[in-house]
Structure formats: C-alpha cells, structure tokens
C-alpha cells in the first residue's frame, strides 16, 4: 500500500508565490515525494530572506524526519546560501520548482549526486507555461498567473534576477484557467504576476493587459468578480481604462507600485513615472469609477532621501486619497545600485516608516468611516470575515465562506468594518 503524501508548504512574499506553491506541491506529489516541507522564498527585502532562513531551521527542528526543499526568488538569487544550510536537502530555481523531475533529485530516488542545487540561469528562460491549478487550499478567491519576470531595472530591486525577464501566458490559456476556476465554484479571481501591466509584450500581436481583462470578462460570463493585483500606473493602456469605466465585474480597487512621492527619489529609483503622473492617474480613474479605492507600496528611507523628499511621500497619500498602504523600510539588497548609494541611518529609516504607517492608518480610518451607512456586496473569506468590492475587510456573523452577500455597514474599528447581511 503506497504511503499518503505528507507535503507541507511554507510560502513567503507575493501572490504569485502563492499560486506557484500550489504547483510545487502538485509536482512534488507527482514525483512521488511523500514526506517533505517545501519552502517558497521571497527576496524583496533582507528581512524576507532572514525570515525564510529562520523558517527553514524551525521546520527541520519541528519535523526532523522530513526533507526540506527550498525554492523561490531568494533561492534563485543566492542558492549557495541555502545549500550551505544543513537543514536543506535540495535547492530549486524558480523554473525548476515547477516540474516534477526536479523533485526526484534526492537520495530517496536513487540519486547519489552530492550537488544539492538545481538552479539554472533565469535570464535564459524565454517562455512561461500556463501553470493551471484547480484552486488554492483554504482560499475563497483564486489567483491566476498571467505573467512573470520584469524588464525594468529599478535600482532597489533584486526581483528581475530572481524571476528573469518579462514573460506572458497566452491569453487563451488565461481564459481557460479562469473558466476552470469558476467551474470549481470560485466567484472571484485575481490576475497576478510580477509586473502585470507589462503583460503581452512578448506575445504575438503584443496584446495589452486591458485586452486580457476584457477577454476574460467576455468569454467567462459566469465569473462574478475579477480583481487586479499590483499595477504600474504608467503602463496602464486605454483598453484597461475602458474596462475600469465600463465593467462592473472588474473590482474597484487598484494597488499601485508607487514607491515614493518625490520626483528626485523616483528618478534615483529609476522608476518611469513622476509624482504628478500618479496624481493624474488617480484623478482620471476616479472620474471614470467614483467608487475606486487605491492602495500603494511606498519605500521609507531610500538612500539620499531628505526630510523634504520624505514629506512628499507623506503628502501623496492625501493627494491620491490612498486607503491601503504597504510600507517598506528601505533594505539594501546586495548587487543592486541602491545598495551602493549613500545610506540613511537605520533608526531614521525606521522612524520614517513609522510615520508613513501612521499616515496610512489615518487614511484607512477616513475610508472606513466614509463607508458607514452604505451597502456592499461582500465576499465571505471565512466565517465572520469578508471583503467588499474595494477589498476592505468586513466583520459580520453567520455567513458561509465563498458566498457573496449584500451587507449593510453599521460601524468600524481602526482596521475593518462591521456589517450585517441584508
């Protein structure tokens, strides 16, 4: 009698990693692996790498009989660091982790090679396969990978070296995947990738993200809600703007890869937008879709950032009426240009990150209070908790996970709304 696979997965980082972790587990089981812990790492900050190493040590300590396999962006960019950890049996690159054959590179499959690193040159990869999944364990919304990699070289970012150049999944494969997920009772799908607004440049005809969004909504009419993950507003195309204006099933929430509100810092980051570009974009979108809510990533304490420059990042929160902020204290990544720039004191970086978070808390509170007395269609994520169309958390009683229910908003806390089904 064959042994039932006992595969645990620890995922760090982005939504794309969440999707790929499901593929990793499926492929590891297909390879015949039975007892293993798959750790899918993130390289976006030094703290993310530290947390991954800590998780590896803890996982092996708690499960000494299990094989530990490490992959993800941190493993791709610094495989030797993980290979030198005694707890780790195998290190796989971001392409290798997605195929069953890679998981057979272990002694239990008769492989006696002492080399435990299987990481190829990610820059040599030219295509991205549509890694179709049936859903994500424990989730009521599904994520669909439409793209990976990045052609841009922001001075603070190591991710292109973990993911390679931008590669897109053909439009038909994306539509098929969304259709499959709706057939499996997912009512909301999130389009995700490393840089989704660069979608399609490598495909025949170079379709844009807007064309993909419109194709999904047209060809999968059963899909109730489509959501976008983080976007680069300077790359948004006219067809996507038209979808924002006309398609009610495209959710009114956009998370912006903003990074700073100061023009000089944006230039030193090698971003392709300026402060006014972001403000104009938010104004244009709200003119088309008044109920739109915006989130944003902002880095605090980038090298050479003066107090005046930092104040511009603080003020753009109000200028764009941002409501959901992700704040990152600057963390130098070895091998990036920003790591060679004049660094700020760590205590100053921490202090500025705290001020940005406080500003974000105030913005969220303003948004939450403005929602009191309104009614929203809420996707129930788990008993007692759901999300509005704008991705705002709602606490309520007595509903079933996966349902979309009309909810009256009666009050709020400092983090989420309180509602009741109507």
N, C-alpha and C positions, 0 to 999 in steps of 0.2 A: 504494500500500500504506500503510495507516494506521500511525502510529507507536505502538509499545507504550508504555502509560503507565508513567512512572517517577516514582512518587509516594512520597516518604518522609514518615514521621510521627514527630514527637517529642512524647511525652506526659509531662506533669508532673501530680503530685497524685494524686487519689483513683482508686478502681476504676471509678467512674462515668465519669471521663475516659477510662479505658482502653477501655470499651465505646464511648463516643462517638467516639473516634479511629477506630475501625473504620468507623463510619457516615460520618465525614468523608471517609475515603479512598474509600469506595464512591461517595459522592455526587460527589466531585471527579472521579473517573474517568467517572461517568455524564454529567457536564457537558462532558466532552471535554478536560479538563486532561491534559497529557502530562508536563511536567517541573515539579515543584513540591515544596516542602517545607512540610508542614502542621505548625504548632506549636500544641499544645493546652495552654494555660497554666493555672496554679493561682494563687489569690490568698490562700491561707490564711495565709501569712506574708510579710513583706517579703523574706525570703531566697528564697522561692519565686519571687517576681517578679524579683528580681535574677538568679537562675539562668536564668529564661526569656529575659531580655534578653541575657544572655551567650550563650545557645544560639543566639539569632537572629543575632547578629553572627558567631559561629563558623560557622553553617550557610551564611551568604551568602559568607563568606570561602572556605570549602572548596568551595562549589558556586556560583560567581558567575553561571552561566547559568540557574539555577533560580529560579522565582518563589517568594517566601516569603509564606505566608499565616498570619496569627496569629489564634487564637480562644481560647476558654476563659474562665474566671472573671476572670482579670486583664485580659483584653481587654474583657470586658463592663463591668468596674468603672472602667477607666481607658483607654478606646480611644485617646484623643489621644496618650497617652504612646507607644504602639506605632506609631500612624500617623505620628508625627514622626520615627521611625527611618528612615533612608534605605534600609536593607536590606529593609524591609517593603513589599510591593505591595498587600496587602489585609488589612483587619481585620474579622473577622466576630464577631457576638454569639453567645451560647450557643444561641439558637434558629436564627439564620441559618446557622450552620455545618453544620446537619443536613439542608439541602436543596440539591439540585444547582444550582438557579437562582442561588444566591449566588456560586458559583464562576465564573459567567460575567460577573461584574462586573470584568472585566480587559481591558486593551487588545487582547490577542490574540483576544478575542471581539467586537471592533469597538466596545467601549465607550470613549468618549473623555472621559467624566466624570473630572475630576481628583480628585473626592472618593473617597478610598480606604477610608472607614469605612462599614460596614453593620451598625450596632448599634442595635436598637430597644429600647424600654422593656421590660425583662424583667418588671416588675411587672404589665404589661398582659396577659401570657400567662396563659390560664386552663386550658389543656389540655396534656397530654403525650402525644405519639403513641408507640405501641409500636415502637421502632426495632429491628426484627428483624434479627439478624445470624446468619450461618451458623456463626460461631465466631471465635476470636481467634488471629491468626497467632502461631505459636510457643508456644501455651499448651495445657496438657493439662486445665485446668479452665476452664469458661466462666462469664462474668458476665452476669447478666440484670438490666437496669434495670427496677425496678418503680415508681420514684418519683423526682422531682427537686424542688428548691426546699425552702424551710423557712419555717414560720410563726412561728418563735421569733426573738427578738432578743437573743441573748447579747451582752453588752457588748463582748466582744473580737472578734466575728466579722463579717467582711465578706461571707461567702458568700451570705446571702439577697439581697444586692444584685447578686451575680453570677448567681444561679440563679432568683431570683424566689420567689413564694410556693409552698407545697407543692402538687404536682400528681401524681396517681397514674395508673399504667397499668391499664386494666381487667383484672380477674382472668382472664378468658378469654384475653386476648392474652398474658398472662404464661404461662399453662399451655401455650398453643400454642408459644410460643418455647422453653420448656423441652423440650417434646416434640421440636421440630425439632433442638435441640442433642443430645439423646440419640440421635436417628436418625443424627446425624453423629458418633457414637461418643464423645461427651463423657460421662464417667462421674461427674463431679462438677460441680455448678452452684452458683454463689454468687449469692444475691439481694443486689442492691446499689442504692444511691440516696444522696441527701444526708441524709435523715432517715427511714430505712425504717420505724421504729416509729410514724411518723405516717401510714403507708400507709392509704389508703382513705377518709379523712375527707371528701374532695371527690367521692367516687363515690356512685352511687345505693345507698341502704341502708347506707352508711358501713361497709363490711367492714373488719376489723382485719387486722394482719399475720398473726396466728395463723390466721385463716380462709384467707388466701392460702397459707400454708405447708401447711396440711392439704389444701387443694385440689390443690396441685402434687403432693404425695406420693400422694394418692388417684388422680388422673387420669393420672399418668405413672409407673406402677408399674415401668417399665424403668429409671428413674433410680436409681442406686445410692447417691449421696451428695448431700445438699443442705446448703449452708452459708450462714450469715448473715454479712453484713459488719457494720460498726459499728452498735450499737444504743444507744438511750437507755433505760436500765433502768426509769425511772419511767413509761414509756409501754407497757411490756410488758403484754399483755392475757391473760386467763385461757386462751383457746384456744392461744396460743403456749406458755404454761406447760404445758398438756396435751400439746402436741406434743413439747416438751422431754422430758417424762416418758415418753411412750409410743412415740415414733417413732425407732427406731434409725438410720434413714437420715438423720435430722437430726443433723449432726455436733456432738459435744460440745465446742464451742469458741465462746465469745461474746466479742466485743471491745466494751468499754464506753466510751461517751463520758462519761468521768468528770470530767476537767479539774482537779479539786482534791479534797483530802480534808478541807478545812476549811470549816465552815459559813459563817463570815463571808465568806470569799473566794467561796464558791459563790453567796451572795446578791449580792455585788458583781458577779459574772459574770452575774447574772440567770439562773442555772440553776434548774431546777424540782425538784431533789432536794437532800437533805441527806446528810451523811456516813453516818448510821445507815441511811438508805434503801438505800444501796448495799450496806452490810454485810448487811442483812436480805435483800436480793435474792440476793446470792451464797449465803448460807446456805440460802435456800429452794430455789434451783436445785440446789445440791449434794445436798440431801435427796432431790430427785427424780431426779437424774442424778449419782451419785457420781464418775463419770469426767470431769466437766465441767472444762475449763480456761478461765481468763479472761485476756483481755488488756485494756489500758486506755490511753486517751490522758490524759496529765497535763501541765499547763502549769506551768512553773517560773518564779517571779519575777513573778507577776501584780501590778499596782500595789497598793500598801499592804500587801503580804504581809510579815508579821513572821516572825522565826525560829520562833516558836511555831506560827504558822499553817503554815509550811512543814513543820515536824515532823509535823503532822497528815497532810500529803500523803505524807511518807515512811512513816508508820506504817500508812496504809491499804493499802499493798502487802501487808503481812503479815496485816492484819485480814481482807482479802478473798482472801488467798492468790493474788495475781495472778502470772502467769508470763510474759506477753509485753507489755512496756511500750513505748509510743511517747511519748517525752519531747520537749516543745516548749519551748524558752526563749521567754518572752513577747516578742512582737514587736508594737509598737503599729501598728495599721492606721489610716491617716487616715480620718476620717469615722465612727469607732466611739467610743462613750462611754468605753471603757477608755483610748483614746489621750489623753483629757483628764484622766485621773486622775493623782495623784502617782506618778511613775515611779520604779522602783528603778534603782540603778546597774547598768550593763551587766555589769560584772565580777561583781557579786553574782548577777545572773541566771544568768550562765554557770556560776558556782561551784555554784549550787543545781541547775541542770540536770545537772551532772556528778555530784553526789551522788545525784540520782534515778536516773541511768543506772547508777551503781554498785549501787544498791539493786535495780534491775531485773536486773542481771547476776547478783546473788546469788540472786534469786528464780528466775531461769531455771535456774541451776545446780542449785538444790534440786529443781526439777521434773525436769531431765534425769537426775539421779542416781536419782530415785524410779522412773524408767522402766526401769532396767537389770534384766534378767531377765524382762521382760514381752514379750508378742507383740502386734503391731498390724497392722491392715490398712493398708498404705501405698500411696498414690497416687504413682506414679513420674512426676516432673515432667520429668526429663531423665536420661540415662544417669548412674547413680551418685548420684542425689539424689531424695528423695521427701518426702512429708509424712504424718504419722499423722492419725488422726481428730481429734486435738486441735491439728492444724496445726503440730506440732513437726517440724523438719527431721530427716531421717534420711539418713545416707550409707551406701550399700551398693553392691554390684557386680553387674553383669551383667543388669540388668532393662531392659525396653522401656518407653519413655515412653508414658504413657497407661494402663498396666496398674495394677491394684490387686492387690497380693501380700501374703501373710502374712509378716511379718518379725519375727524374734527380735532383741530389743535386747540387745547384749552389752557396750556401753560408751558413753561420751560424751566430748565435748570441752567447752570452755567455751561453745560456741554450738549444737551439734547432737548427735544420737545417732549411734551406729554400730550397724548391724544386718546380718543375713544372712537371705536368703529361706529359708523352711522349707516 
